[in-house]
Amino acid sequence: MNNDLAHLRRQFNDFDKFPIELKEVLLDIQYNTGKLTPKYWPNLFRVIEECNVNDIRNNVHRKDVHAGRNDWARSKLNSMVCWRD
């Protein structure tokens, strides 16, 4: 898990400023796929950069996981707000 957190911090300069909900979902994606990079998740990276909370929710879907896992990720982000000033 420490390696996955280090990976996320390299991918997102402001990762430590992200809301806890987003950190948890990103860590879950990275831990389970090992592929949380702009190459594999270009839309997610773009909407995170834009701080577009609604589109972040819409871009955490994974094809290879149980529907409940995707539902968990989306619901986790329901109360999230933009973390930037």
C-alpha positions, 0 to 999 in steps of 0.5 A, a space after each residue: 500500500 505504501 508503494 501505491 500511495 507513493 505512486 499516487 503522490 507522483 501522479 498527482 502533485 497535490 494528492 495530499 490536498 485531495 479530499 479523503 474520499 477521493 484519496 480512498 477511491 484513487 488508492 483503491 483503483 491503484 491498489 487493484 489495477 496498478 494502472 492509475 496513470 494518464 495513459 490508462 485513465 486520461 479522462 479521470 486525470 483531466 477532470 481531477 485537474 479541472 476539479 470537476 467533481 461531477 465528472 470525477 464521479 463519472 470517471 471512476 468506473 472500472 470494467 473489471 470489477 463487481 458493480 458493487 465496487 463501482 457503486 461504492 466508488 461513486 457513492 464515496 464521492 457523493 459528498 465531495 467538493 472541490 478542494 481548490 480555492 
